[in-house]
Amino acid sequence: MIHDSNHEYNENVYTTFLKGDAREESYYQYLAKLVYDISVSIGYTSVSITTLPKN
């Protein structure tokens, strides 16, 4: 599971990078999904990730 999540993350980041117009924020959703997937796979069932909190 972790290997699959990591592979998916790398593919998403690479595909976004190849578009040529990505900003830092373009990658946040992929990192959030990776952290969530890994957390669930190791037993954390209640995971909440905020990528850009409002101040």
Z-matrix of the N, CA and C atoms (Angstrom, degrees):
N
C 1 1.461
C 2 1.525 1 111.52
N 3 1.320 2 117.22 1 -48.17
C 4 1.462 3 119.35 2 -179.04
C 5 1.521 4 110.17 3 -64.26
N 6 1.318 5 116.62 4 -39.81
C 7 1.465 6 120.77 5 178.96
C 8 1.529 7 109.87 6 -61.26
N 9 1.337 8 117.00 7 -44.48
C 10 1.464 9 121.23 8 179.48
C 11 1.521 10 111.16 9 -63.26
N 12 1.326 11 116.81 10 -41.39
C 13 1.469 12 121.13 11 179.29
C 14 1.517 13 110.98 12 -63.98
N 15 1.323 14 116.10 13 -42.25
C 16 1.451 15 120.59 14 179.40
C 17 1.528 16 110.72 15 -65.47
N 18 1.319 17 116.64 16 -40.92
C 19 1.458 18 121.03 17 178.67
C 20 1.530 19 110.64 18 -63.35
N 21 1.320 20 116.62 19 -44.19
C 22 1.465 21 121.33 20 178.59
C 23 1.539 22 110.60 21 -62.04
N 24 1.329 23 116.28 22 -43.36
C 25 1.463 24 120.97 23 177.68
C 26 1.533 25 110.70 24 -58.36
N 27 1.324 26 116.46 25 -48.75
C 28 1.470 27 120.23 26 -179.63
C 29 1.517 28 111.93 27 -61.29
N 30 1.314 29 117.64 28 -41.32
C 31 1.462 30 121.02 29 178.52
C 32 1.529 31 111.14 30 -63.30
N 33 1.329 32 116.60 31 -44.65
C 34 1.466 33 120.92 32 -179.60
C 35 1.528 34 111.65 33 -63.49
N 36 1.325 35 116.58 34 -43.87
C 37 1.462 36 120.64 35 179.97
C 38 1.524 37 109.74 36 -64.20
N 39 1.304 38 117.10 37 -44.59
C 40 1.463 39 121.38 38 -178.50
C 41 1.534 40 110.93 39 -64.33
N 42 1.325 41 117.03 40 -44.21
C 43 1.468 42 120.85 41 179.16
C 44 1.524 43 110.97 42 -61.99
N 45 1.320 44 116.35 43 -42.29
C 46 1.463 45 120.10 44 178.82
C 47 1.522 46 110.69 45 -66.14
N 48 1.313 47 116.74 46 -41.47
C 49 1.461 48 121.68 47 178.36
C 50 1.519 49 111.32 48 -60.04
N 51 1.310 50 117.61 49 -40.64
C 52 1.469 51 121.42 50 -177.54
C 53 1.526 52 112.58 51 -66.12
N 54 1.313 53 117.89 52 -22.26
C 55 1.467 54 120.31 53 178.30
C 56 1.523 55 111.23 54 -65.61
N 57 1.327 56 116.69 55 -27.90
C 58 1.454 57 121.69 56 173.50
C 59 1.510 58 116.95 57 86.19
N 60 1.305 59 118.57 58 -4.63
C 61 1.466 60 119.59 59 -177.54
C 62 1.524 61 112.63 60 -123.12
N 63 1.316 62 116.81 61 17.00
C 64 1.462 63 120.93 62 -176.40
C 65 1.529 64 111.55 63 -77.31
N 66 1.307 65 114.21 64 145.06
C 67 1.461 66 121.62 65 173.25
C 68 1.518 67 107.71 66 -109.27
N 69 1.305 68 116.06 67 174.34
C 70 1.462 69 120.13 68 -179.92
C 71 1.527 70 111.64 69 -53.21
N 72 1.313 71 116.20 70 -42.28
C 73 1.458 72 121.35 71 -177.48
C 74 1.529 73 112.47 72 -63.93
N 75 1.311 74 117.19 73 -21.97
C 76 1.459 75 121.17 74 -179.56
C 77 1.515 76 112.37 75 -63.10
N 78 1.314 77 116.90 76 -23.75
C 79 1.455 78 121.88 77 -175.57
C 80 1.522 79 113.55 78 -97.24
N 81 1.326 80 118.28 79 -11.16
C 82 1.459 81 121.86 80 -175.55
C 83 1.528 82 112.24 81 -58.22
N 84 1.314 83 116.61 82 -42.13
C 85 1.467 84 119.67 83 -177.62
C 86 1.528 85 111.49 84 -61.60
N 87 1.311 86 117.08 85 -34.85
C 88 1.462 87 120.62 86 -179.79
C 89 1.527 88 111.07 87 -71.89
N 90 1.315 89 116.34 88 -40.36
C 91 1.464 90 119.67 89 177.88
C 92 1.520 91 110.81 90 -66.46
N 93 1.318 92 116.63 91 -40.34
C 94 1.469 93 120.42 92 178.44
C 95 1.524 94 110.46 93 -61.36
N 96 1.322 95 117.56 94 -43.33
C 97 1.466 96 120.65 95 178.84
C 98 1.519 97 111.01 96 -65.44
N 99 1.316 98 117.66 97 -40.16
C 100 1.468 99 120.96 98 178.53
C 101 1.527 100 110.64 99 -61.65
N 102 1.313 101 117.20 100 -47.86
C 103 1.468 102 121.12 101 179.49
C 104 1.524 103 110.22 102 -61.90
N 105 1.315 104 116.69 103 -42.75
C 106 1.463 105 120.45 104 178.93
C 107 1.528 106 111.09 105 -62.27
N 108 1.324 107 117.10 106 -49.53
C 109 1.464 108 121.11 107 -178.24
C 110 1.524 109 111.97 108 -60.42
N 111 1.311 110 116.82 109 -42.99
C 112 1.462 111 119.90 110 179.25
C 113 1.527 112 110.53 111 -67.04
N 114 1.322 113 116.67 112 -42.10
C 115 1.470 114 120.19 113 179.01
C 116 1.515 115 111.51 114 -59.42
N 117 1.311 116 116.96 115 -45.48
C 118 1.460 117 120.98 116 179.53
C 119 1.530 118 110.53 117 -65.56
N 120 1.321 119 116.34 118 -39.49
C 121 1.469 120 118.79 119 -177.65
C 122 1.528 121 113.21 120 -67.95
N 123 1.327 122 117.29 121 -22.27
C 124 1.470 123 119.00 122 178.04
C 125 1.529 124 112.54 123 -100.54
N 126 1.336 125 116.12 124 8.04
C 127 1.451 126 118.93 125 170.26
C 128 1.515 127 117.81 126 111.20
N 129 1.301 128 118.76 127 -1.59
C 130 1.468 129 120.01 128 176.92
C 131 1.520 130 108.02 129 -84.52
N 132 1.325 131 116.26 130 113.95
C 133 1.459 132 119.63 131 -174.10
C 134 1.523 133 113.30 132 -94.46
N 135 1.295 134 117.48 133 -17.51
C 136 1.461 135 120.79 134 -178.98
C 137 1.531 136 108.79 135 -118.29
N 138 1.323 137 115.39 136 88.81
C 139 1.459 138 121.00 137 -175.91
C 140 1.512 139 108.92 138 -118.13
N 141 1.318 140 116.29 139 131.49
C 142 1.453 141 121.98 140 176.55
C 143 1.522 142 107.98 141 -130.77
N 144 1.327 143 116.50 142 126.27
C 145 1.461 144 121.41 143 -177.51
C 146 1.523 145 108.80 144 -122.01
N 147 1.317 146 116.01 145 127.29
C 148 1.453 147 122.27 146 176.27
C 149 1.512 148 108.08 147 -111.94
N 150 1.336 149 116.38 148 118.51
C 151 1.458 150 118.66 149 -175.30
C 152 1.526 151 113.12 150 -86.78
N 153 1.312 152 117.29 151 -38.42
C 154 1.460 153 120.65 152 178.64
C 155 1.526 154 108.76 153 -133.11
N 156 1.319 155 117.41 154 86.11
C 157 1.468 156 118.66 155 -178.95
C 158 1.519 157 111.21 156 -67.05
N 159 1.302 158 115.36 157 147.58
C 160 1.467 159 120.43 158 176.84
C 161 1.527 160 108.59 159 -82.14
N 162 1.302 161 116.34 160 137.63
C 163 1.470 162 120.92 161 178.55
C 164 1.495 163 112.07 162 -88.79
